[in-house]
Amino acid sequence: MVPIIPRAIVLACAALVPHGAKAQAPVLVRAENTLPIARADETIALPWAAVLARVPGAAPARVRVVEPASGREVVSQVVDADGDGTPDELIFQATFGPGEVRSFAVQAVAPDPKPAARVHVMHDAHRDDVAWESDRIAWRIYGQGLWNAHEFQPLVSSGVDVWVKRVRDLVVDKWYARGHDDYHHDTGEGADFYDVGPTLGAGGTAVWRGDSMYRAKNFRSYRILADGPVRALFELRYDPFDVQGVQVTERRIISVDAGSNLSRAVSIFTAPGMDTIPYVVGVNKRAGMIGAESRARPWAWLTGWGPVNRKDGGHGELGTAVLLPRDRVLDWKETGDHYFAVSHARSGQPVVHYIGAGWTGSGDFRDLRDWYGYLDTFAQRLEHPLAVSWWRGSERLPDTAR
């Protein structure tokens, strides 16, 4: 049975046509939650080619998404995912109840020029860090400039650092302005209670050969591709590193969407003469931690949970995790300082992970059961994306231009 857009929504959407515009049937996007669970802050991604085909007059600065019933504009973002100057997607978010179906109008109208951003990515030139955040949590990765910032101890690491937050505000700009010593103390917003050091941190990667890790050093260059309001996206490039006589390079593309504790991380390893590259992705261990893994769904997860570093007034418990496709998990391993998954990549081909963390001090997680539940639900949502279709009025449009 083909679903039908309710007549009330069609009429409400038609009423939103700007004054003086030629009357035509409204262009609607219908999104269905096929799961019997609620889905908060679900990102809906519309291929830009499909937007241009469906919405005459649409342009990067002239497209918006509207709720037909209320006329309320939904915060949206045009994303150029590869930085080539051509848009790739129009994205926006909505929250769905179990099995809920929602419809949205896409219009060739300029959006609100100052939407409220819930994600951010920035580069701190002094330390040469790239830091990024959602309204839930923040991360950072170190660049080579850190080696020359003389007031800091030189740190060689491609691991992922975590900054925990007690507020929904975007904080990384403010915390960097406060200074290195100050943001290690929680004054009400959260703090840096995490030690990444030379480890994988919260979702770093390394080539795995002969039961040993071989890792890139600090990133050589960065490129910020998108900075909200819905998604922050950036790229890192690393110098070649030696793996038993083979020079391997890694490029990472990382993004985070509003409302999420997990970032999407793409790694592209390149190794001349190596077709298959064994690698690991994982999290470091802290005192008092326990590790767990699940392959119950097509997206498997691995996590460590335990107290944050108690120095500088650290408080609460923290979970760090990685998710990756179950069919790419060759093994799980625990060492003296890591929990990690062993997987494999093809030289020059991307592999995708989700990496992130959750802190009890945020109010989002009471204990590790909440954290495990979050990972299970996230894996379920990856397995069952929203069912999205295009409509013009009450007529469903073919899927060929999706």
N, C-alpha and C positions, 0 to 999 in steps of 0.2 A: 504494500500500500504506500503510495507516494504521499508524504506529509504536505499539508497545505498551510500557507501563511494565513492566520486568522484575518478576516475582513476588517476587523477593528484596527489592527495594526497597519494594514494597507492604507486605510483611510487616514489614520493619524499621520503616517509617513508622508502621504500626499500633501497634507496640510503644511508640511515643513518646507516645501519648495519655496525658494526665495522669491520675494515679490518681484514681479516683472519677468521671471524666468518662464521659458516655454513649458507649458503643461505636458508632462509625460509620466508614465508609470514609475513609481519610485524603485530605486535599486536597493535591495535588501540582502543582508547576509543572515542566514539562519544557522545557529550553532546549537547542537544538541549534546548534552551530557549523557552518554550511554551507560554510565556507572550508577549504582545505587548508593553513592556517597556524595557529600557536598564537595565542591571544588572552588576554593577561594582564589581570587587573583589568577584566573586562568588566562593565559595569553592566546589570543586569536591572531594568527599570521596569515595575511592575504598576499599572495604573490603580486608584485607590482604590475606585471604584465596583465594579470587578470583584472586589476583595478582599472587600468587604462582601457581594456577591452569593454568593460561593463559600464564605466562612468565617464561619459563624454565630458571633456574639459578638465578632467582631473590632472593635477600637477603636484610636484612635491610640496609647494607652498599653498596649494589650493585643493585640499582634500580634508574631509572631516568625517567623524563617525557620530551618529546621533541615536539616542533611544527614541523610537517612534512614539511610544505612549506618552512620555513626559516632555519630549523635546530637549532633554538634557544632553549636552555634548559629552561624549566619552573621550577621555584623554587618549590620544593616539600618537603614533610616531612613524615617520617614513624612514626606513633603515637602508643604508648602503652597506651591506654586510662585508664586502670585500674592498671597499675604498676605491673603486674604479670610477667614481663619479656618476654612476647610474643606480637609481634606487632598485632594491631587490624585494622589499616587503613593506606593506602597511600593517602595523601591529597595534593592538589595543587589548585591554583586559576587561574581564567581567567575572562575576561570582555566580556559581550555579548551585542550585539545590540538587538532591538526588534525582536523576532522570529529567532534569529541567531542560526546556527548550527556550531559547531567547532569540529575538530578532533585532537587527541593527540596520540603520540606514547609512549608506555611504554616499556622500555628496561632494560635488565639485565646488566647495565653499572653503574659504580660508578658515583655519581653525583658530581657537583661542591663542593669541600670541604669547601668553605667559601661563602655560599649564603648570600645575604643581608637580615637580619632579620627585620621584621616589627611589631613584637610583642615581649613581654618580661615579665617574672615574676621573682620576687626575694623576698628574705626574709631579712629584716633588723634586724640583731641580737640585736642591741642595744635597739631599741624600741620594738622589737618583732612584727613588722608589716609584712604582706604579701602585696606587691604592684605589680600590673600588668598593662600592657598598650598595646594598639595598636598604630599605627601611627596617631591615631585621638584623643585619650583621655586616661586618666589613672585613676586607682582606688586603694584603699587600705582597708584592714580590720585589726583590732587590735588583738594582742595576749595577753596572760596573763602576759607576761614579762613587758608590759607597766606599770603594777601596781607597779613595782619595779624600774623603771627608774626615779630616784629621781628628775632630773631636769625638768621633765614633770609632769603636774597635772594628778594624777591617773584618768583614764577614763574607766568606765565599759560600753562596747558597743559591740554589734555584728553587728552594722549597717555598711553600705558601704559608704566610703568616696570617693570624686571625686577630681581629679586634672585636671584642664583644660589646654589645650595645644594650642599654636599658631604655632607650627612647626610639621613637619612629623617625626622628629627625635625621637629616644627612649631616655627618659630623667630621668626615676626614679632613676637609679643609681647615676647620676650626681646630682640630686636634694637632695638626702639623703646626699651625700658628702658635699653639700653646707651648710647643717645644718637647723634645724627646723625653726629658725626665718627667714632665708634668702629665703626659697622657698615659703613663704607667700607674696612675692613681685614679681611682673612681671617685669623681666629685658629683655623681648623680646621673651621668650619661653612659657609664661603662668605662672600659679602659683596655689597654694592651696587657693582658695577663698571660700571654702565650709566648713560649720560647720555641722558635723554629730552628735557630742555630743552623748547622750544616746538614740538617735532616730533610726528609721529604715534606715535613710540616703537615699541612692539612690538604693533601691531594697532589703532591708533587710526583714527578715521574723520573724514571732512570732506566737505562738499558740494563738488562739482566743477562749476565754471561758468566759461566763457571761459578755459579752460586755467589756472585758478587755484583754490587751495584756500580754502574758507571754513569756519572751525572754531568750535565752541563754546569758551568759556573753561572755567575750573575748574567742577566740579559745584557746584550750589546746594544739593542735598539728597541724602540717601542713606537706604536702608532695607535692613537685613539681614533676609533672608527665611528662611535656613537656615544652620546652622553645624555641619555634620557630624553623624555621623561619616563618612558616605560622600560627601556633597555639601555644598559651601558655595555660597550663592546670595545675590545682593544686587541692588539696583536703584539707579541714579543718575539724577538729573534735572538738566538744564542750562537756564540762562536762554536766551531767544531770542538769535540772532545774525543779523546782517544779511548777506544774499546779494543784492547788487545791487538793493537796495530791497525785498527780500522778507524778512520775519522768519521764521526757521526755528528750531524747537526739536528737541532730541534727548533721548530717554530710552533708557538702556541697562540691560539685564538680563544679568548675567554670572554664570556658574557654573563650578565646577571639581569634577571627581570624583577620588577617590583614585587614585593611581597614574599620573596623567596630566600630561604636559607642556603640554597645550593646554586652554584654557578655552573654553567656549561663550559667545559674545557676541551678544546680540540688540540691534539698534538700531532705534528707531522714530523716524523723522523726520516732522515735521509742518510743512507750509508752506501757509498759506492762498493759494489761487489757483494752486498748483503741483500738478498731478496726478502727474506723474512727476518725481522728484528725482534727478538724477545725483549720484553720490557716489563717494568712493574709500575704500579700506581698505588699509593697508600698513604698512611698517616703515621706520625711518630707516636711513641709511647711516653707517658708521664708516670710518675709514681702513683700507685693506687689505681691504675687503669685496668679495665677489663675489655677484651675484644670480642666481637661477634660478627658473624657473617650469615647471609641468607641468599639462597638460590631458589627461593620459592616462586619467583616470577621471572619472565624473560629479562628483566633488568635486575641484576644481582647487586647486593650492597655489602660493604665491609665497613665496620665502624669501631672506634675506640671511645670509651666513656670513662670519665673519672674527674677528680678535683682539678680545678685550674691551679696554676702556680700560685702558691700562697704568699710569695714575696710582694711587697708594695701593697699589701691589703687585699690581695686576690681572694675572691669568694665565689662560692657556687661550684657547680659541676658543668663540664663541657663535653659534648660529643663532637667528634670529627669523623667524616665519612667520605667514601667514594662510591659511586654507582657506575656500572658498566654492563654491557650486554652479557648475559649469562653464557652464551655460546662462545664468548671470547675469553672466559676465565679458564686458564690452564691449571691453576693451583692457587690455594691460599697459603700464606706463610706468616709465621711470627718469628721475629728475631729479638735480640736484646733491646733494640730501640725502635722497632717498626712493626706494624701490621700492614700487609700489602697483598695485592692480587697480582699474580703473574699472568701476563697476556702476551700477545704478539701483534706486530704491525708489519705492513708491507712498506718497503722503502718508498717514500714520497707520497704515501696514501694516508689520509687522516684517520685517526681513531678518536672516539668521543667518550668522555667521562663526565659525570657530574660530581662536583667536589663542594664541601661546605662544612658548616658547623652549627651547633645549637647550644645555648647557654641557659641554665636555670634562672640566672639573674635577669633575663629578658622578660620573664613572665610567660613565655610561649611554651616552655617545657618544665613540668614539675619534676620529672625523674627520667631515668633511661627508658622506661616503658613508653612514655610520650615520644621520646626521640626515635625509638624503634618504630612506633606507629607512624611517625612522620615519614620515615624512610620507606616503609611499606606502602603508604598512600602515594608518595611521590613516584615510586616504581610502578604502581598501578596506573597512575595518570599517564606516565610515559607509554605504557603498554596500550592504553585506550585513549588516544587523543580525541578531542571533540570532533563530532561529525559536522562538517561545515558545508553549506550549499549556498548558491547564489539564486536570487529570485528577482524578477521584475514584476512588481505588483504581486499577483497571485500565481504567476507563471514561473515554474522552475526553469532556470537556464541550464543548458548542457554544461557538463563538467570539463569540456575540452580546453577551456581557457583558464582553468584553476591554477 
